[in-house]
Amino acid sequence: MDESGGMEAPVGRLGDVVVSAGDIQAKIAELGAEITRDYEGRAPVLICVLKGASVFLADLARHIDLPIRFDFMAISSYGSATKTSGVVRILKDLDHEIEGQDVIVVEDIIDSGLTLNYLLRYLKARRPATLEVCTLFSKEGRQRAKLNVRYEGFRIGPEFVVGYGLDYQERYRNLAYLAVLEDGRGP
């Protein structure tokens, strides 16, 4: 039941597994090792894009053997929809300055790339020493903005997916794997 005493609206049903929990963990270990090699002798700041990337950040950080720092941003371009609205709002800004710092934006998924493109321009204005992107998932054929993604986990199809931090109406983030959400949701 919902807060008003009525039944909650259905939120879809899980379809095929797109990326298994084991494959996700193996790829995160690879990405962590690559970041450790690339930033040897430095202390990068990982900027987590909330809420979805928080699961990825936690696991990725454990595979980076450097004195890293975290910071968090919350941005919105979806609302409760399954497609980006194209309008980006910053809901939570950084707590610390990044000027002169090596910065890696940790993102869960790149869909159109419009939101991330906006975020990167916003962060570049703060004059970090370096600014790179690490994403776990990228949707093939959906990018509408040209992005230079240095660390990329998996390329996936255009279906609407949930799990491993990705949600639909704030549900399914806790899944250890990535799955298609069925029942007419999606692109």
MIBABA-619601 format. One record per atom (N, C-alpha, C): x, y, z; residue in three letters. Coordinates in steps of 0.05 Angstrom, whole numbers, plus 5000, padded with zeros to 4 digits. Layout:
! residues N
XYZALA...
//
This chain:
! residues 187
501749765000MET500050005000MET501750255000MET500750474988ASP502150724989ASP501350885013ASP502451125016GLU501951285040GLU499051355044GLU497551365022SER494651445024SER492951205030SER494050965033GLY492550725039GLY491750575014GLY492250684990GLY491650534966GLY493950354957GLY493450204937MET495550024927MET497650184911MET500150114914GLU502250244898GLU501950174869GLU502650354851ALA502650294823ALA504850094816ALA504349914797PRO506449724790PRO508749874778PRO511149764782VAL513549904773VAL515049744751VAL513649564738GLY514949414717GLY516049144728GLY516848984709ARG517948724717ARG520648694703ARG522348544717LEU525048504707LEU525048314684LEU526648384663GLY526948204640GLY529748084641GLY530948054618ASP533547924615ASP535748064630ASP537647914641VAL540048024653VAL541848114631VAL542648364632VAL544448484611VAL547348444619VAL548048494644VAL550748444654VAL550548314681VAL551948094684SER551847944710SER553348084732SER552748004756ALA554148114780ALA557148054778ALA557847814770GLY560647734768GLY562147894747GLY560847944724ASP562148104703ASP562448394712ASP560548494727ILE560748774737ILE563148794756ILE563348614774GLN565548624794GLN568248594781GLN568448424761ALA571048384747ALA571848634732ALA569848764719LYS570449014704LYS571249234723LYS569949254746ILE570649464765ILE573449424775ILE574249184780ALA577049124788ALA579049224767ALA578349174741GLU580049264719GLU580249574718GLU577949704721LEU577849994720LEU579450114744LEU579249994767GLY580750084790GLY583750054787GLY584549834775ALA587449794770ALA588449994750ALA586850044729GLU587650234709GLU587950524720GLU586050604737ILE586250864750ILE588650874768ILE589150664783THR591450654801THR594050704785THR594350564762ARG596750594745ARG596950884734ARG594650984724ASP594751244710ASP595251474729ASP594451444754TYR594751664774TYR596851604795TYR598751434789GLU600851364808GLU602251614818GLU602551634845GLY603751864857GLY601952114860GLY599452084852ARG597552304855ARG595152214872ARG593552404880ALA591252344897ALA588752464884ALA587552324865PRO585252424851PRO582752454869PRO581052634860VAL578352674873VAL576352534855VAL574852354867LEU572752214852LEU570152364858LEU568852464838ILE566352604841ILE564152414832ILE562552334851CYS560352154847CYS557852304839CYS556552214817VAL554052334809VAL551852164822VAL550452294842LEU548452154858LEU545852124842LEU544251944849LYS544551724868LYS545751484855LYS545251444830GLY545951194816GLY548851104818GLY550651294816ALA553551214815ALA554651144843ALA553051184864SER554151134891SER554950834895SER553450654883VAL554050374886VAL556750314871VAL556950424847PHE559450394831PHE561750514846PHE561450764856LEU563650894870LEU564650734893LEU562950624909ALA563750464932ALA565450224924ALA564650084904ASP566249854895ASP568749934881ASP568650144864LEU570950234849LEU573150334868LEU572350484889ALA574350594908ALA575950384921ALA574750154927ARG576149934940ARG578249804922ARG578149864895HIS580149754876HIS582149964867HIS582050204879ILE584050414873ILE585950434896ILE588450374891ASP590550374912ASP592050644912ASP590550854918LEU591551124920LEU590051274942LEU591151494952PRO589751644973PRO587651834960PRO585451714951ILE583351864938ILE581552004957ILE580152214947ARG578052354962ARG575452324946ARG573252344960PHE570652334948PHE569352604950PHE567652674931ASP565752894933ASP563252804917ASP561052934921PHE558552854910PHE557053084898PHE555753024876MET553853204863MET551253064857MET549153204858ALA546553094849ALA545453274827ALA544853154805ILE543753304782ILE541353154772ILE539653294759SER537253164749SER536653254721SER536053054704SER535053114677SER532852924669SER532152734687TYR530152534682TYR527552584697TYR527752674722GLY525352684739GLY524452394743GLY521952334739SER520952064742SER520651924716SER521652044694ALA521351934668ALA523551734662ALA523351594639THR525351404631THR527151524609THR526551764600LYS528251904580LYS529052174591LYS531452264584THR532352524593THR530552744582THR530152944599SER528453174591SER530153374575SER532853364578GLY534553554565GLY535053794583GLY533553834604VAL533854054622VAL535353944647VAL537654064652VAL539353964674VAL539154154698VAL538754044721ARG538654194746ARG540754084765ARG542254254778ILE544054164799ILE542554174825ILE542253944837LEU540753914862LEU542653924886LEU545153834883LYS547153854904LYS549853904891LYS551154114900ASP553754184889ASP555954064906ASP558454094896LEU560753984911LEU561054124938LEU562253974956ASP562754084983ASP565554214984ASP567354134966HIS570154234966HIS570954344939HIS572854524939GLU573854634914GLU575554424900GLU575554434874ILE577154244858ILE579354384841ILE579654644844GLU581654784829GLU584454654834GLU585854594812GLY588454474813GLY588554184821GLY586254054823GLN586153774831GLN585753594806GLN586653344809ASP586053144789ASP583253034795ASP581353064777VAL578552994782VAL577652774763VAL576252574774ILE575052364758ILE572052364765ILE570352424745VAL567452414749VAL566652114746VAL565352014767VAL564451734768VAL561451734762VAL560751614739GLU558051614730GLU557051324727GLU554551274732ASP553551004729ASP553050934700ASP551751114685ILE551051054657ILE551051314640ILE551951284616ILE551751504596ILE549651424576ILE547551584574ASP545351534555ASP545751724532ASP544451954532SER544852144510SER547452294512SER548552314537GLY550952464542GLY550552754547GLY548052854543LEU547553134547LEU547953234576LEU547053074595THR547353144623THR550253144631THR551752944623LEU554652924629LEU556153154615LEU555453214591ASN556753434576ASN556353704592ASN553953744601TYR553453984617TYR555153984643TYR555153754657LEU556653734682LEU559653784677LEU560753674656LEU563653714650LEU564254004645LEU562554144630ARG563054434625ARG562954584652ARG561054514669TYR560754634695TYR563254594712TYR564254354712LEU566654284728LEU569154414717LEU569454424690LYS571754544678LYS572054834686LYS569854974690ALA569955254698ALA571155284726ALA571355074741ARG572655074767ARG575655024766ARG576754994743ARG579554974737ARG580954734751ARG580054494748PRO581554264758PRO584054224741PRO586054094753ALA588554044738ALA587953854715ALA586353644720THR585453454700THR582553384706THR581153304685LEU578353234688LEU577753004669LEU577152774681GLU576552524666GLU573952414674GLU572952224659VAL570452084664VAL570851784666VAL569551664686CYS569451374690CYS566551304692CYS565651144672THR562851054672THR562750754671THR560850634684LEU560650344684LEU559150254659LEU557150404650PHE555450324627PHE555250564608PHE555250494582SER554650694561SER552650564542SER550550714535LYS548550614516LYS549550664488LYS549750454472GLU550650484445GLU548550614428GLU549350794410GLY547650914391GLY545751124403GLY546151204428ARG544351394441ARG545651664445ARG548351684443GLN549651934450GLN548952154430GLN548252384441ARG547652614425ARG549752834431ARG551552784449ALA553752974455ALA556352824452ALA558352954441LYS560952834437LYS562452844464LYS563152614474LEU564552604500LEU567152444498LEU569052524514ASN571552374515ASN571552224542ASN570851964541VAL570651804565VAL573151634567VAL574751694587ARG577351554590ARG576951264601ARG575151234620TYR574750964632TYR571850874628TYR571550664613GLU568850574606GLU568650274611GLU566550194625GLY566049914631GLY564749764609GLY562149784606PHE560649624587PHE559049804568PHE558949714542ARG557149844523ARG554649664522ARG552349784526ILE549849634526ILE547949744506ILE545749594501GLY543749674481GLY542049904492GLY540049984476PRO538350214483PRO536050154503PRO535749904511GLU533549844530GLU533849994556GLU531550034569PHE531550154595PHE532449944616PHE534549994630VAL535749804648VAL535749904677VAL535649704695VAL535749764724VAL537749584737VAL538449654761GLY540249494777GLY542949624780GLY544549534799TYR547149634805TYR547249944806TYR545350054820GLY545150344824GLY543150474806GLY542550354783LEU540550474765LEU537750404774LEU535950594771ASP533350554783ASP531050614763ASP528750544771TYR526250644759TYR524450714783TYR523750964785GLN522251074807GLN523450994834GLN526051024835GLU527650974860GLU527750674868GLU526950504851ARG527050214857ARG529150074840ARG530049844850TYR531849654836TYR534849734838TYR535549954852ARG538350024854ARG540049814868ARG538749654885ASN540149454901ASN540849204887ASN540049164862LEU540648914848LEU543748914842LEU544848684845ALA547748654840ALA548448624811ALA546448614794TYR546748574765TYR545148794750TYR545448794724LEU543848984708LEU541848834691LEU539348914692ALA537248774677ALA535448974663ALA534048874642VAL532149034627VAL529649064645VAL528449294644LEU525849334657LEU523749324635LEU521949134638GLU519949084617GLU517349234623GLU515249174608ASP512649284611ASP512449564598ASP513649594575GLY513349844560GLY515050074568GLY516850034588ARG518650254596ARG520850274576ARG522050504573GLY524550514557GLY524450724536GLY526350694517PRO526850914498PRO524550964479PRO
//
